[in-house]
């Protein structure tokens, strides 16, 4: 905040205190020299009615985004002003304090009419000090802007500023049910504006930890960021010189290297401590923990701090898209990190590596309940995979389907007849006329492995075993067709069934070895699973992690967050017709 702005806020605060202490203009229901409340109600009602007829609701050249909630809020209170007939400026100032720190959530204060509200508040305070009447239009406009600011900020804190489903086709967002108009009414009644807004934030420790990380990285940026390291330096143990000093400074700025006593020779050695600091940095960035500086590690070290700040801001927004209640226990899969974590009582208990969808078959983001698992599953090959992946290979090699133990059925009907793959002229089968159902039988060669975990969802995505174990040794693991392949599926099965005496680990293994198909085991209590996409987060030890944006989603969100705020509650616009019919006449 600029010093002049700080001074203005301080002067306004002092003026407000003086007004309260002096009792100037403290008549109930009116400001000094202001029209009576009934006159303000008429102006307020008519302004809302007139603007509601337009495509956009404008006030003092500011777009009113609470297009559904704002008229509803005022209709419920009979169009009495909410802010300007208070006995002091306390509620308006409380809201402005919340708006001024919105950037700590990665939001923009300008989106909440901050400058225009400041200007109008200053004008009203000056008039009150001089005991001069304030224009009623000014009072009404100030009231509208304050109300819209609360509704918009509350909506953004509770559910995000951007609807992910409008920029990502394979993303399902949690839509919280909340009556913001009622929340505002209660906040005004109790004079708990800031507390009410704070209650709308995601309650998760991970969100608040990432907010703290944003503060730290912004502080690093304010002090000039970190040094950029040369590309052609020698990075070997035993080296010393300015480049080693810069590397130490770089690692120290983000806490990967503890400060050490100043070197008597003027430069530091590339020693064991520095090597360990590099490993810590590599672990936080999902890189092989070699302790050396290769091209990939050097590139990660040289990412500017402003880029990391923005990455944190983007992922704070993603936190606002997920359910406030994740369930206990629950399972998190971070697609960008290629990892699954089991969380109990808010704490990570254990996890494993996973393989996620490749770029052109991306794993979607959604939440669903894991309800049952299937031992020795069949794999009914999805048509998309059948025509795009398998059909071309069957055309080139007539024996391909037999080699891969793929059974062919003449259709997807329940009692469809199995046919010999050699009886089909695959060269004449196209994507359009492909009517066959392809299936792999249970066994060691089944692409789903020996067990799959079902969480019914519109994407037909689930978690499963895999015979391709070598992929888990890769650092980047986006190789699947969208489903999640598990490194240790038996561990997950054992955990989910730990309270069922019929399904000990020994009995699970016995069922697998029997090779009987499709043994369905239902869970006594479904377990929520959340497939997420985080490229920045803070772990339970307080370390800030960054990952590559494997699906190129960060730039899309960055652009969307820079656009004008969308109207909130627009899906409820039809409700306006009902509200308008109940508005009292003038």
N, C-alpha and C positions, 0 to 999 in steps of 0.2 A: 504494500500500500504506500502511495506517495506521502511524504511528510505533510504536504498541504491538506491532503484528504484526512490524515490522522488528526491534524489540528482542527479541521472542521468538525469531525466527529466528537472531539473532546469539547469544543465550544458548544455543540448542540446538547451534549450530555449535561454540561454545567447549566445551560439555559433551562433545560427540562427540570433539573433539580430545583432551580430557583423558582420556576413556575409552581412546582408542587409545594414548596415551602411557603411561598407567598400567597398561595390560594388564588392566583389570578386566573380568571376564566374557568373556575372549577365547578360551575353550575352543573348539576346532574343533567345528563342528556344533551348538553350543548357546549360548544367552545365559545370563547369570548367573542361576542359580536356575531356568532354564526347563526344561520337560520335555525328555527326550531326543527326538531327531529322529523316531524311530519312533512315539512317541506323537503328535507333531504330524501325522505322515503319516496316521495313522488318523483323527484329527479332521478333517483337511482332506478326505480322501477321502469320509468320511461326509457332511460338510456339502455338498460338491458333488453327491453322489449324491441327497441329500434335496432340495436346491434345484432340481435338474434336473427333478424330477418335477412341480414347480410351474409355473404359467404364467409367473411372473416370478421371477428369481433376486435375492433381496434379501440385503444384508449390512450390518448396523448401520444399517438404514433407508435404505441407499443401493442404487439399482438397479444391478445388474451387467449391463452392456451387451454384454460380450464373450461372449455366450451360447454360441457355437460354439467360438471359439478358446481361451477360458479352460480348459474341461474338457480339451480336446485338449492344451494346454500342460502341465497337471499330469499327465495320463495318461502322457505321454511320459517324464516324469521320475520316474515311480513315486510321485507325490504327495509328493515331498520339497519342503518349503517353499523358495521361491525367494529370499526377501529376509531373513527373520528369522533364518536360521541363518548369515548372513554374518559374517565376522570383524570387520566394522565397519558403520557406517551409511552408508558411502560410496555404495552403489548406490541406496539409498532417497533419500538427499539429492540425488544426481544427477538422479533422476527428478523430485523436487520442484522443483529449479531449472528444469527444462524446463517443468513445469506452470505455474510462476509467470510465465513469459514467453509462455505460449500466447496471451495477449491481443494480443501483437504480430503474430500471424497472423490476428487478427480472431476468435479463438476465446474461449471462456469458461473460466477456470480452475475455476469451480465445477462444471463438467461432469466433472471428473476427480477427484472425491472429495477436493479439496484440504483443506478444513477438517477433515473426518473423519480423514484421514491425519495431518495436523498434530497433532490431539489425541492420536491413538494413539501417534505417535512421541514426543511429549512425555512421555506416560505411561511408555513403555518406557525412555526415557533416564533419567527420574527413578528408576525401579526399579533400573536398572543402577548408577547412581551410589550408591544406597543398598544395593546388593547384595541387593535384595529380589526374590523370584521374581515373574515376570509370569504372569498367568493365561494358560493355553495357548489358550483361546478368543480372547483378545485378540490373541495372536501370529498365529493362523490368520486372523482377520479382517483384520488389518493386511496380511498377505501377499496375501490375495485382493484387497483394495482396491488395493494397489500394482500387482499384475499387471493388473487390469482397467483401471487408469488408463493404464498403458503401452499396452495393446492398443487402447484407445479413442482415445487421443491419436495413436498411430501411424496408426490407420485414418483419422482425420479429416485428418491432415496429408497422407496419401498420396492419398486419394480424395474428400475432402470430408466435411463433417458431415451434409449433406443429400443425398439421392438426387434429383437434378433431375427424373428421369423420373416421380416421384410427384407433382410439383407443376406440371410442364409436359408436356403431351402431345406437343408437337412438339420434344422435346429428347432426344438420344441421348448418354449419358454413357460415357466410357471407364472400363472396370472393370479396374484393374491386377491382375495375378496376383502375389500375394505371400503367403508363409506367415508371418504375423505371430507365430505361436507360435514358429517357428524363429528369427525375427529377434530376439525377446526372449531366447530361450535363448542365442543367440550374444552378445547385448549383455551379458548377465549374466556369461557366461564370460570375456569380454574386459574387463569393467568399462568398457564404452563406451556407456552408456545415452544420454547426450545426443547423441553422434556418430551413433548408430544412428537416433535420432528425426530428427535433422537430415537424414539421407540419404533419409528418406521424403518430405520436402517436394518440391514441384515444383522441378526444377532450373533452370527458365527465368529468365533475367535479368528478364523483365517481372514475375514474381511477387515477386522480392526487391526490385525497384525500387518496386513498389506497397507492400510492407511498409514501406519507408523513408518513402514518402509518408504512410502512416498515422501514423508517428511524428511527422512534421512537422505534420500537421493536428491531431493530438491536442495537440501543444505549443501551437499557436495557440489551441485551445479552452481549454487550461489557463490561458492568460493573458487570458481573457475574450472571445476571438473577434475579429471585425472589426466596424467600425461599420456600422450600417444607414444607407443614404442616403435622403434625402427624395425623395418622388415629384414634388413640384411645384417643384423648383429649376430654375434656368436652367443648362443644361450647354452653354455655348458657349465657344469659344476666346476668351481674353481675360478671361473671368470670374475673379473671385477672391472669397475669403471662406471662412467655416468649412466650407461644403459642399464646396468644392474641396479644402480641407485633408483632409477626411474621405475624399474620393475617393482622394487620394494615399495616405493611410494604408491604405485598403482594398486598393489595388493593390500597395502595398509589402509587405503582410502575406503575399501569395502569390508574391512575386518577380516580378510583372509590371512593376514600376516600381522602378528603382534609387534608393536614398536620395540626396537632394540636400542641399546646404548649407541651413541654416535661413534662411528669408526674413527680411531686415532689417525688412520692413514688418509682420511678424506673420502674413501669409497668403501663399499661393502663387498664381501665375497658372495658368489652364488654358492651358498652352503646348504646343509641339510634342512635348516629352518625355512629357507626360501623355497626349496623343493617341496616341502610339506605345505607351504602356503599356496603353491601352484596347484597341488592336488586338491586342496579345499576349494579353490576357485573352479577347477574343472568339475568337481562334484556338484557344485551349485549351478553349473551350466550344462549338465548332462553330457559331459565329454569324458573320454577315456582318462582315468586318473593315473597318468604316466609320470607326472611330476616334471615333465619337460615342456619346452615351448616349441610346439609344432605350428604349422600354418593355421590350423583351425583354432587352436588355443590363442594364438597371437591375434587373430581376427576378433575373437570374443573379447579379449582384453582391450582392444581398440574401439569397441562400440562406444560412441559418445554417451555421456551421462544423460543428455537430453533425450536420447532414444530410449534409454532404460526408464526414465521418468514417464515417458508416454506409454511405454509397455505396461507399467504398473497401473496407470490411469485406465487403460483399456481393460485390464483384468479386474479392476474394482467394479467396472460396469458389468462384467460377466458374473461377478458375485451377486449382483442385484437381480439377476435373471433366475436364480435357483430358489427352490423352496426354503422358507425360513425354518421349517422343521424337516431336517434330513432323515429323521428316524434314528432309533437306537436299538440295536446296532444298525450300521449301514455300510454299504460298499461304495467307494469312490474309484472311478477309472479316469485318470487324466490322460486323454488321448495324446496330447502333445508331449507328454512325458513317458508314454508307453509303459505305464505302471498302474497296478491295482492296489488299493489299500483298504483293509478292513478297519473300521472305526467303531470303537465302543466307548460310550460315555464321553464322546467328544475327543477321544485320544486315539491316535493310530496305534493299532496293535501289531499288525504284521501285513506284509504285502508280497507282491510278486511282479515279475516282468510280464508284459503282454505284447501281442502283435495286433496292430490296428489296421484299418483300411488304407489302401494305397490312395494316392491323390485323386484318381478318377473314380474311385469307389469309396468315398470318404465314410468313416464311421460317424453316424449322426450323434447329436447331443440331445439327451432327453433323460427323464427320470421314470423308473418303472419298478414294480415289485417283483423280485425273484420268488416264484411260487413253487416251482418243482424242478427236479433234475431228471435226466434220462440217461440210464446206463446202457451201454452198447447201442447207441442210436443209429437209425438209418439216416442217410443223407439224401433227402429229396432235393436234387440240384435245382436251384432257382432258374427259371427260364432265361433270365438275363445272362447268367453265367453259362448256361447250356449253349445258347446261340452265339455268344460273343467269344467264349473261351474254348468250349469243347467241340462245337460243330466244325470250325476250321481244321482242327487236328484230325477229326474223323474223316474229313474229305481227303486229307493228305495220306492218311494211314488207315486202311480198312480194318486193321486189327487193333486200333487204338482203344476202342471201348472195352474190348475183351481184356487187353493188357492191363487196363486201369480198373478192371472188375466193376464196370458200370453196366447195370441192368437197364434195358430199354422196355418201356411200356408204350402201347400204341396211343395212349392219351392220358389226361390227368383225371379221368373218371375213376370212381372208387374201385370198381371191379375191372379196370382196364386189363387187357390181355398182355402178358409178357411176350416180346418178339425177339427173334434172333437179329443181332446187329448187322449180320451179313445179308439179311434179307432186304435191307434198305439201301437204295442207291443214294448215298450221302451227297454225291456231287450235284444232285438235283434238289436237295433240301436247302431252303433259304431261311433267312430270319423271319420272313413273312408267313411261310407255310409250315414252319416247325411246330408240330402238334404233339411231339413225343414227351413223355415224362422219363427223366433219367434218375436213377437211384443207385447209391452205393450201399451195400449190405454192411451190417456191423462187423467189426474186426479191426485188426491192426493197420489196415490200409485205408480205412475210412478217414476222409478229410476232417471229420469232427472228432477223431480220436475215439476214446472209449466212454466219454461222458460229456453231456452238454447241460447247461444251466439256463432255464427258460424264464424270461421276464417278458410276458406278452406285451407287444408294442406294434405300432403301425408300420415300423420299418422292417419288421421280421428279423431283428438283430438279437443275438444272444451270445453268451459266453460258452466257450467249448475247449476241449482238449485238442491236440493236433499231433500227428506223427512227425511233423517237420520241426524237430527239436533244435536244430542248429541255428535257426533264425533268432532264438533268444540270446545268442551270443553277440548279435549285432548291436551296435550302439543306437542306431536309428531303426525302428521296427514297424514300418508301414508297408505291409505285404499282403494283407488279407483283402477279402472282397466286401468288407464292412463289419463283419462280426469280430468279436474279441477272442483271440486265441490265448490260452492261459499256460503259463510256464509250469504251474504246480496245481493242476485241477484236483488231484486227490486231496490235497491239503484243504482246498476250499470245500470240497464235498464233506470231508471229515468235520470241518468247523460247522457247516450248516446243519449237519445231522448229529451233532455231538450229544444232543439231548434225547435222541431216539435209540433205545437199546438194541433195536433190530438192525441198526445200520452202523455197526462199528467199522473201523477201517478194514479190519480183517474180512468182514462180511461184504463190504463194498468190493474189495479185491476178488473175493470168491465169485461174486456176481459177474464181474468183468471177465474173469477167466472162463466162466460158463459159456460165454458168447451167445447167450440167449438174447434175442433182439428186444429193444425197447422196453426195458424195465423202468417204469415211471415211479419216482419216489416224490411224494408231495411233502412240502415243509409244513410243520405244525403252525408256524407263524411266518408269513412272507417277510422277506428282508428287502428294504429299499435299496435300489442300485441307481447311482447317478453317474452317467457318462458325461464328463465335463471336458472343456477345452481351455486349459490355463497355460499361457506362455510366461506368466510370472506369478509367483506365490511365495508365501513364507511358511516354512515347515515348523514342526512342533518345537524345534530347538532355536527358533528365531532367525534362521538363515534364509535370506532372500534368494530364490531360485529363478532362473530364466531359461527358456527353451526356444528352439527354433519354431517359427510359425509354419508348420509343415503343410498346412492347407491354404496358406495365404489369406487368412481371415483377419489379421490385424489391420492391414491397410483399409479394408472395407469398413471396419468399425471406426477407424480413425476418421475417415471421411464423414460417416454418418454422425459422429459426435460433434463435428464441426458445423453441421448444418443447423438451421433454425429449429428450435424445439418443436416437435409435433404437438398437435392438440391432444390433451389428455381427455379420456372419457369419450372419444369420438364414436366408439362402438355403441355408446349409450345415447347417441344423438336423438334417436327416436323418442327417448324419454322426454326431450324438450317439449314436444308437442303436448304431452300430458301435463307437464308443468305449466306451460303457457296457458292452457285452458283453465288452470286453477288460480292464475294471477288475479289479485283483486283489482278492480277498476279504479281509476283515479277519482 
